């Protein structure tokens, strides 16, 4: 069971997972060693699964952010899933969802031309609805 201090630790680490345990301890009113022990406990229990970085996709050359609702007519989704797996340079997330669509595909593209090429290829496998992220 997580307590208030655990939630404070998780909040601080989600803002900056590179901070020192001493700095973390100061923010959550613990000593550095006590904060370190808490973090280790959260890691070992599986609450903290890993650490990651956030990248600016536009500055990396992928300014086109697309959300694509995928509709499959064929009960065999494998051709779609195989295609998406091969497009890992564009696909950020592929969520299997309930509701109107079967999948929610989040992608980043270097240009509208690359997006168009991707959509042309995927339209041979599934139907889709496209939304572009403005901000």
C-alpha positions as a Markdown table, in Angstrom:
| # | Residue | x | y | z |
|---|---|---|---|---|
| 1 | Unk | 0.0 | 0.0 | 0.0 |
| 2 | Unk | 1.4 | 3.4 | -1.0 |
| 3 | Unk | 1.4 | 6.2 | 1.5 |
| 4 | Unk | 1.5 | 10.0 | 1.1 |
| 5 | Unk | 5.3 | 10.0 | 1.0 |
| 6 | Unk | 5.4 | 7.4 | -1.7 |
| 7 | Unk | 3.1 | 9.5 | -3.8 |
| 8 | Unk | 5.2 | 12.6 | -3.2 |
| 9 | Unk | 8.3 | 10.7 | -4.3 |
| 10 | Unk | 6.6 | 9.5 | -7.4 |
| 11 | Unk | 5.4 | 13.0 | -8.2 |
| 12 | Unk | 8.9 | 14.4 | -7.8 |
| 13 | Unk | 10.5 | 11.6 | -9.8 |
| 14 | Unk | 8.0 | 12.1 | -12.6 |
| 15 | Unk | 9.1 | 15.7 | -12.9 |
| 16 | Unk | 12.8 | 14.9 | -12.7 |
| 17 | Unk | 14.0 | 11.3 | -12.4 |
| 18 | Unk | 17.6 | 12.4 | -12.5 |
| 19 | Unk | 17.6 | 14.3 | -9.2 |
| 20 | Unk | 19.9 | 13.1 | -6.5 |
| 21 | Unk | 18.4 | 11.1 | -3.6 |
| 22 | Unk | 19.6 | 14.0 | -1.3 |
| 23 | Unk | 17.5 | 16.5 | -3.4 |
| 24 | Unk | 14.6 | 14.1 | -3.5 |
| 25 | Unk | 14.7 | 13.6 | 0.3 |
| 26 | Unk | 14.7 | 17.4 | 0.9 |
| 27 | Unk | 11.6 | 17.8 | -1.3 |
| 28 | Unk | 9.7 | 15.0 | 0.5 |
| 29 | Unk | 11.1 | 15.7 | 4.0 |
| 30 | Unk | 13.3 | 12.6 | 4.3 |
| 31 | Unk | 17.0 | 12.1 | 4.5 |
| 32 | Unk | 18.8 | 11.1 | 1.3 |
| 33 | Unk | 19.3 | 7.4 | 2.5 |
| 34 | Unk | 15.7 | 7.2 | 3.5 |
| 35 | Unk | 14.5 | 8.5 | 0.1 |
| 36 | Unk | 16.8 | 6.1 | -1.6 |
| 37 | Unk | 15.4 | 3.2 | 0.4 |
| 38 | Unk | 11.9 | 4.2 | -0.5 |
| 39 | Unk | 12.7 | 4.5 | -4.2 |
| 40 | Unk | 14.3 | 1.0 | -4.1 |
| 41 | Unk | 11.2 | -0.4 | -2.4 |
| 42 | Unk | 9.0 | 1.2 | -5.1 |
| 43 | Unk | 11.3 | -0.3 | -7.8 |
| 44 | Unk | 11.3 | -3.8 | -6.2 |
| 45 | Unk | 7.5 | -3.8 | -5.8 |
| 46 | Unk | 7.0 | -2.9 | -9.4 |
| 47 | Unk | 5.4 | 0.5 | -8.8 |
| 48 | Unk | 8.4 | 2.1 | -10.6 |
| 49 | Unk | 8.9 | 0.0 | -13.7 |
| 50 | Unk | 11.7 | 2.1 | -15.2 |
| 51 | Unk | 13.0 | 5.6 | -16.0 |
| 52 | Unk | 12.6 | 7.4 | -19.3 |
| 53 | Unk | 13.3 | 10.6 | -21.1 |
| 54 | Unk | 10.9 | 12.9 | -22.8 |
| 55 | Unk | 12.0 | 14.0 | -26.3 |
| 56 | Unk | 10.9 | 17.0 | -28.4 |
| 57 | Unk | 9.7 | 15.2 | -31.5 |
| 58 | Unk | 9.4 | 18.3 | -33.6 |
| 59 | Unk | 13.0 | 19.3 | -32.8 |
| 60 | Unk | 14.0 | 15.8 | -33.8 |
| 61 | Unk | 12.5 | 16.2 | -37.2 |
| 62 | Unk | 9.0 | 14.7 | -36.6 |
| 63 | Unk | 6.6 | 17.7 | -36.4 |
| 64 | Unk | 3.5 | 16.0 | -37.8 |
| 65 | Unk | 1.6 | 14.4 | -34.9 |
| 66 | Unk | -1.2 | 12.1 | -36.0 |
| 67 | Unk | -3.8 | 10.2 | -34.1 |
| 68 | Unk | -5.4 | 7.5 | -36.2 |
| 69 | Unk | -8.5 | 5.5 | -35.3 |
| 70 | Unk | -8.1 | 2.1 | -36.9 |
| 71 | Unk | -11.2 | 0.0 | -38.0 |
| 72 | Unk | -10.6 | -3.6 | -39.0 |
| 73 | Unk | -13.2 | -5.5 | -41.0 |
| 74 | Unk | -11.2 | -8.8 | -41.0 |
| 75 | Unk | -11.1 | -10.7 | -37.7 |
| 76 | Unk | -7.4 | -11.5 | -38.5 |
| 77 | Unk | -5.5 | -8.4 | -37.3 |
| 78 | Unk | -2.1 | -9.8 | -38.0 |
| 79 | Unk | -1.4 | -8.1 | -41.3 |
| 80 | Unk | -2.2 | -4.7 | -39.7 |
| 81 | Unk | -0.1 | -5.5 | -36.6 |
| 82 | Unk | 2.8 | -6.7 | -38.7 |
| 83 | Unk | 2.7 | -3.5 | -40.8 |
| 84 | Unk | 2.6 | -1.3 | -37.7 |
| 85 | Unk | 5.5 | -3.2 | -36.2 |
| 86 | Unk | 7.7 | -2.5 | -39.3 |
| 87 | Unk | 6.8 | 1.3 | -39.0 |
| 88 | Unk | 8.5 | 1.8 | -35.7 |
| 89 | Unk | 10.2 | 5.0 | -36.9 |
| 90 | Unk | 6.7 | 6.6 | -37.1 |
| 91 | Unk | 4.6 | 4.7 | -34.6 |
| 92 | Unk | 4.7 | 6.1 | -31.1 |
| 93 | Unk | 1.9 | 3.9 | -29.6 |
| 94 | Unk | -0.6 | 1.3 | -30.9 |
| 95 | Unk | -3.4 | 0.9 | -28.4 |
| 96 | Unk | -6.0 | -1.9 | -28.7 |
| 97 | Unk | -9.1 | -0.1 | -27.5 |
| 98 | Unk | -12.8 | -0.7 | -26.9 |
| 99 | Unk | -15.4 | 1.5 | -28.4 |
| 100 | Unk | -16.0 | 2.6 | -32.0 |
| 101 | Unk | -12.5 | 1.7 | -33.4 |
| 102 | Unk | -10.3 | -1.4 | -32.8 |
| 103 | Unk | -7.0 | 0.4 | -32.4 |
| 104 | Unk | -5.8 | 3.9 | -31.6 |
| 105 | Unk | -2.5 | 4.6 | -33.4 |
| 106 | Unk | -0.3 | 7.5 | -32.3 |
| 107 | Unk | 2.3 | 8.5 | -34.9 |
| 108 | Unk | 4.9 | 11.2 | -35.7 |
| 109 | Unk | 6.0 | 12.0 | -39.2 |
| 110 | Unk | 8.7 | 14.2 | -40.7 |
| 111 | Unk | 6.3 | 15.6 | -43.3 |
| 112 | Unk | 2.7 | 15.4 | -44.6 |
| 113 | Unk | 4.1 | 13.5 | -47.6 |
| 114 | Unk | 5.4 | 10.7 | -45.2 |
| 115 | Unk | 2.0 | 10.7 | -43.5 |
| 116 | Unk | 0.3 | 10.4 | -46.9 |
| 117 | Unk | 2.5 | 7.5 | -47.9 |
| 118 | Unk | 1.9 | 5.7 | -44.6 |
| 119 | Unk | -1.9 | 6.2 | -44.9 |
| 120 | Unk | -1.9 | 5.0 | -48.5 |
| 121 | Unk | -0.2 | 1.8 | -47.4 |
| 122 | Unk | -2.3 | 1.2 | -44.4 |
| 123 | Unk | -5.5 | 1.7 | -46.3 |
| 124 | Unk | -4.9 | -1.6 | -48.1 |
| 125 | Unk | -5.2 | -3.3 | -44.7 |
| 126 | Unk | -7.7 | -1.4 | -42.6 |
| 127 | Unk | -10.1 | 1.6 | -42.6 |
| 128 | Unk | -9.1 | 4.7 | -40.6 |
| 129 | Unk | -10.1 | 8.1 | -39.4 |
| 130 | Unk | -7.3 | 10.7 | -39.1 |
| 131 | Unk | -6.9 | 13.5 | -36.5 |
| 132 | Unk | -3.9 | 15.8 | -36.5 |
| 133 | Unk | -2.7 | 17.2 | -33.2 |
| 134 | Unk | -2.6 | 21.0 | -33.4 |
| 135 | Unk | -0.9 | 21.7 | -30.0 |
